[in-house]
């Protein structure tokens, strides 16, 4: 049990470290949002969720190992695979959903029949937040949600909300969340195996190796996910334009940019600037 708790603490540290790197390197994110009370409650929930998941999955791994008489090397690989899958699971599939529940999420009904959200099995919600924010969450068909902060919902016109909604629908249609998650699982597994084999052959001091690999992992994680995220944002803008027939999503972004004193034109690792998005739409539309 102590081994599982130690692994869980490492997972939580990696999760927090990754989010902090995104906050530091992405001006679109807000550090205050990360440190608010509900975010800290969410971290506690994440810890116990991961603890439960690790207990169940590692028990299953032990059962598989005993049934098939796996060698210690294969057992280690099995454990690494389990940890790689869990390390970002909560962050991608539960964190933001729980966060909106903690911030008084309520459903917006009868919104945009032309978006065909009912047939797409997508619900739209509004939640309390001091930021101008909208995002999509949920991978499986019965968990897909589009969420507007109350502040953003009140700022935008009906047409601009429609443009944002179709932008978020694109992320579901293109399976963007799942793609980013699989990339991070793969990256975590690669670095875990590299550390394992380096330790096996005593290539470098264990603590120095951990520091080097941790830095490389964090840097590559942010850069690769950021590059993919930028491409996904451009593709989602195009989907919104093609679905609505009008550049409502760009109109919405312009309004947000004005309300935030030009925040959307600040350079970011994971989001194209507003000017870049406008140029992309003009070039490919």
ABEGO torsion letter per residue (X at the ends): XAAAAAAAAAAAAAAAAAAAAAAAABAABBAAAAABAAAAAAAAAAAAAAAAAAAAAAAAAAAAAAAAGBBAAAAAAAAAAAAAAAAAAAAAAAAAAAAAAAAGBBBBBGBGAAAGAAAAGBBBBBBBBABBBBBBBEABAAABBBBBBAAAAAABBAAAAAAAAAAAAAAAAAGAAAAAAAAAAAAAAAAAAAAAAAAAAGABBAAAAAAAAAAAAAAAAAAAAAAAAAAAAAAAAAAAAAAAGBBAAAAAAAAAAAAAGGAAABBBAABBBAAAAAAAAAAAX
